[in-house]
Amino acid sequence: APEISQMFGEMIGLWAAHLWQAMGSPSRFSLIEIGPGRGTLMADMLRATRILPGFREALAVHLVETSPVLREIQASTLAGKAEPSWHERVETALEGPAIIVANELLDALPLDQFVMTEQGWRERLIGLDGEGRLACGLAAIASDGAGPATAPSGAILEQPLAALSLVSTTASHLARHGGGALLIDYGSLQSGFGDTLQAMRRHAFVDPLEEPGEADLTVHVDFARMAQAALRAGAATHGPVRQADFLLALGLAERAQALSAKATPEQAASIGAAFDRLTARGETGMGDLFKVLAVSHPGLPPLPGFDLHRLPEQG
């Protein structure tokens, strides 16, 4: 989404600015992005918040990134805008009051899968078949307690332990030190069964086990479970809601109109196309497929973007 339009990052920046004010406008806080990609989202956030007195002077930018190549790209993107500190793990970035953003991160974290059989839940494993190719199989021993005993035979249960751990760690820090986190990802509002692992290579779906390392692997984020993990850690939650609803509640339509009013016809068409893509509805629409969950200190008021009663009815 950040690469689609500057408007996405601007909306996230305005959300962060509102959160900072709700926190009491602390004189020092950490602005953390986990999995910052090319640095585009952070750059757009910083540009959108430069008019807010005190915000830029108070923040310290922290990027959680393990790739040396991406770190170089991020440094170039943010040159003259921020002097970020890089971290291998989120734990070292968490210090004091914090505003945290993770866009399209949780869907890239590994998870465990279990299949309901006559012997109970058995973990799904990857090994080699008779011809030496990667193939899925089941553990010989059942995993008691992996999921509900009443699940139908053949049901697949995913356990996103890495994502749950990240959310729990983040929520625990926010509950103690103040602030909030925004999690945006491809996923579902409710928990359920199913195999959501998919692989994309050159903009096409491929077998996840073919040519390992050459495709992008993702899973659907179970936002209901992420919210439960945050609540157990002592934080408050807001949402989850659909991305389209969130962005529209923040004023994306008004921002698109303002930009279009000063644009050439070609630029206005590009702005309109980006707006449509970010808010597209339906089974394949980005606005419905992507969900947004906020986690915050329990003492904060309701956060913007999640009061959907303010939205016009969708036709």
C-alpha positions in Angstrom: 0.0 0.0 0.0 2.7 2.6 0.7 4.1 2.1 -2.8 0.6 2.6 -4.3 0.1 6.2 -3.1 1.6 8.7 -0.7 -1.9 9.1 0.7 -1.6 5.8 2.6 1.4 6.9 4.5 0.0 10.3 5.1 -3.1 8.8 6.7 -1.0 6.7 9.0 1.1 9.7 9.8 -2.0 11.7 10.8 -3.1 8.7 12.9 0.3 8.7 14.7 0.0 12.4 15.3 -3.4 12.1 16.9 -2.1 9.2 19.1 0.9 11.3 20.2 -1.5 14.1 21.3 -3.8 11.6 23.1 -0.6 10.4 24.9 -0.2 13.9 26.3 2.4 15.0 23.7 5.4 13.5 25.4 8.7 15.4 24.8 10.4 12.1 23.9 8.9 9.0 22.3 10.0 6.2 19.9 8.4 6.0 16.4 9.0 2.4 15.5 8.3 0.6 12.2 8.7 -3.2 12.1 9.4 -4.4 8.6 9.8 -1.0 6.9 10.4 -2.3 3.4 11.9 0.5 1.3 11.2 3.2 3.9 8.4 4.7 1.9 5.8 4.5 4.6 8.0 6.1 7.2 9.0 8.9 4.8 5.3 9.7 4.0 4.4 9.6 7.7 7.2 12.1 8.5 6.2 14.4 5.8 2.5 14.4 6.9 3.4 15.2 10.5 5.9 18.0 9.9 3.3 20.7 10.5 2.5 19.5 14.0 4.4 21.5 16.5 6.7 19.5 18.7 6.0 16.1 17.1 9.2 15.9 15.0 11.3 17.3 17.8 10.1 14.6 20.2 10.4 11.5 18.1 13.3 9.1 17.7 12.9 6.8 14.6 13.6 3.1 15.1 13.5 0.6 12.2 13.3 -3.2 12.9 15.0 -4.7 9.8 17.3 -7.6 9.4 18.2 -7.2 5.7 21.4 -5.2 5.0 20.2 -4.5 1.5 16.9 -3.0 2.7 18.7 -1.0 5.4 20.7 0.8 2.7 17.5 1.5 0.7 15.8 2.8 3.8 18.7 5.0 4.7 18.6 6.5 1.2 14.8 7.0 1.3 15.0 8.7 4.7 18.1 10.8 4.0 17.4 14.4 5.2 14.1 13.3 6.8 15.3 11.2 9.8 18.3 9.6 11.4 16.9 6.2 12.2 18.4 3.5 14.5 18.2 0.0 13.1 17.4 -3.1 15.1 17.5 -6.8 14.5 14.7 -7.5 17.0 11.7 -5.5 18.2 12.7 -6.0 21.8 15.8 -3.7 21.5 13.7 -1.0 19.8 11.1 -0.8 22.6 12.0 1.9 25.0 9.7 4.3 26.8 6.5 5.7 25.2 6.2 4.4 21.7 4.1 4.6 18.5 4.6 1.4 16.5 3.5 0.6 12.9 3.7 -2.8 11.2 2.3 -2.9 7.7 2.3 -6.3 5.9 4.5 -7.9 8.5 2.5 -10.5 10.4 1.5 -12.4 7.2 5.1 -13.1 6.5 5.9 -14.7 9.9 6.1 -18.5 10.1 3.4 -20.6 11.7 2.6 -24.2 12.6 -0.2 -26.2 11.0 -2.1 -29.1 12.5 -4.6 -31.5 10.8 -7.4 -33.3 12.5 -7.2 -37.1 12.0 -8.6 -40.2 13.6 -5.7 -40.0 16.1 -6.4 -36.4 16.9 -4.4 -33.3 15.9 -1.2 -34.1 14.0 1.3 -31.5 13.0 1.8 -30.9 9.3 5.5 -31.2 8.5 7.6 -30.8 5.3 9.9 -33.6 4.2 11.1 -35.4 1.1 9.0 -37.8 -1.0 10.2 -41.0 -2.7 11.6 -38.9 -5.5 13.5 -36.5 -3.3 11.1 -33.6 -3.7 9.7 -31.5 -1.0 6.3 -32.7 0.2 3.9 -32.3 3.1 3.3 -35.0 5.6 2.0 -35.5 9.1 3.8 -36.1 12.4 3.6 -39.7 13.6 2.5 -38.7 17.1 -0.6 -36.7 17.8 -0.3 -33.2 19.4 -2.7 -33.3 22.3 -4.4 -30.0 22.9 -3.3 -28.3 19.7 -6.9 -27.4 19.0 -10.6 -28.2 19.8 -11.3 -31.9 20.0 -14.7 -31.4 18.2 -13.1 -30.2 15.0 -14.2 -32.1 11.9 -11.9 -34.7 10.3 -9.5 -33.1 7.9 -9.7 -29.7 9.4 -6.5 -27.6 9.3 -5.7 -25.4 12.3 -2.9 -22.8 12.0 -1.0 -21.7 15.1 0.8 -18.3 14.4 3.1 -18.5 17.4 5.6 -16.0 16.0 3.0 -13.4 15.3 1.3 -13.9 18.6 4.6 -13.5 20.4 5.4 -10.3 18.6 1.9 -8.8 19.4 2.2 -9.9 23.0 5.6 -8.4 23.4 4.5 -5.1 21.8 1.3 -5.0 23.8 3.0 -5.7 27.1 5.4 -2.8 26.5 2.7 -0.4 25.6 0.6 -1.4 28.6 3.6 -0.5 30.9 5.1 2.5 29.1 2.3 4.1 27.1 1.6 4.5 23.4 0.0 2.5 20.7 0.6 0.2 17.7 -1.1 -0.1 14.3 -1.1 -3.5 12.6 -2.2 -3.6 9.0 -2.3 -6.9 7.1 -4.0 -9.4 4.8 -6.2 -11.5 7.0 -9.5 -12.3 8.6 -11.7 -10.7 11.3 -12.7 -14.0 12.8 -10.9 -17.2 13.6 -11.5 -20.4 11.7 -10.0 -23.5 10.1 -8.2 -23.7 6.8 -4.8 -23.7 5.0 -4.0 -20.1 4.2 -0.3 -20.6 3.2 0.3 -19.2 -0.3 3.2 -18.4 -2.5 3.6 -15.6 -5.0 6.3 -15.5 -7.7 6.3 -12.9 -10.5 2.8 -11.8 -9.6 1.4 -15.3 -9.9 0.4 -18.0 -7.4 2.8 -21.0 -7.3 3.2 -24.1 -5.2 4.8 -23.1 -1.9 7.1 -26.1 -2.0 8.4 -25.5 -5.5 11.7 -23.5 -5.9 12.1 -22.6 -2.2 13.5 -19.2 -1.6 12.3 -17.9 -5.0 8.7 -17.0 -4.0 7.1 -14.8 -1.4 5.3 -16.9 1.3 2.4 -15.4 3.2 -0.4 -16.6 5.4 -3.7 -14.9 6.4 -3.5 -13.1 9.7 -6.0 -14.2 12.4 -6.8 -10.8 13.7 -9.2 -12.1 16.4 -6.4 -14.1 17.9 -4.0 -11.1 17.7 -6.4 -9.0 19.6 -6.8 -11.7 22.2 -3.0 -11.8 22.7 -2.9 -8.0 23.1 -5.7 -8.1 25.7 -4.0 -10.9 27.7 -0.8 -8.7 27.8 -2.7 -5.9 29.4 -3.3 -3.6 26.5 -6.5 -2.2 25.0 -7.5 -3.0 21.4 -9.3 -1.1 18.7 -10.9 -3.0 15.8 -10.0 -5.0 13.8 -11.7 -3.2 10.9 -11.4 -3.4 7.2 -8.7 -1.2 5.6 -11.2 0.7 3.5 -13.3 1.7 6.5 -10.2 2.7 8.4 -8.8 4.9 5.7 -12.1 6.5 4.9 -12.7 7.3 8.5 -9.3 9.1 8.6 -10.2 11.3 5.7 -8.7 9.5 2.7 -11.5 10.7 0.3 -11.0 14.3 1.4 -7.2 14.0 0.9 -7.6 12.5 -2.6 -10.0 15.4 -3.5 -7.5 18.0 -2.2 -4.6 16.5 -4.1 -6.7 16.2 -7.3 -7.8 19.8 -7.1 -4.1 20.9 -7.6 -3.2 18.1 -10.1 -3.0 17.8 -13.9 -5.6 15.6 -15.5 -3.1 12.8 -15.7 -2.1 13.2 -12.1 -5.7 13.4 -11.0 -6.5 10.1 -12.8 -3.5 8.5 -11.0 -4.8 9.7 -7.7 -8.2 8.4 -8.4 -6.9 5.0 -9.4 -4.8 4.8 -6.2 -7.8 5.8 -4.1 -9.9 3.1 -5.8 -7.3 0.4 -5.2 -6.7 1.2 -1.5 -10.5 1.1 -0.8 -11.6 -1.5 -3.3 -14.4 -3.8 -1.9 -15.2 -7.4 -2.5 -13.4 -10.7 -2.3 -10.4 -9.4 -4.3 -10.5 -5.8 -3.2 -7.6 -4.5 -1.1 -10.0 -2.4 1.0 -11.8 -5.5 2.3 -8.9 -8.0 2.2 -6.6 -6.0 4.4 -7.6 -5.4 8.1 -6.4 -2.9 10.7 -6.0 -3.5 14.4 -4.7 -1.0 16.9 -3.2 -1.9 20.3 -2.7 0.8 23.0 -2.2 1.6 26.6 -5.5 1.0 28.4 -5.7 4.5 29.6 -6.0 6.1 26.2 -9.3 7.3 24.6 -10.8 5.6 21.5 -8.4 6.0 18.6 -9.3 7.5 15.2 -10.2 5.2 12.3 -12.2 2.8 14.4 -15.4 4.7 15.0 -17.2 3.4 12.0 -20.5 5.0 13.0 -19.1 8.2 11.5 -18.8 6.6 8.1 -21.5 7.0 5.3 -23.3 3.8 4.5 -21.7 1.8 1.7 -23.8 1.2 -1.3 
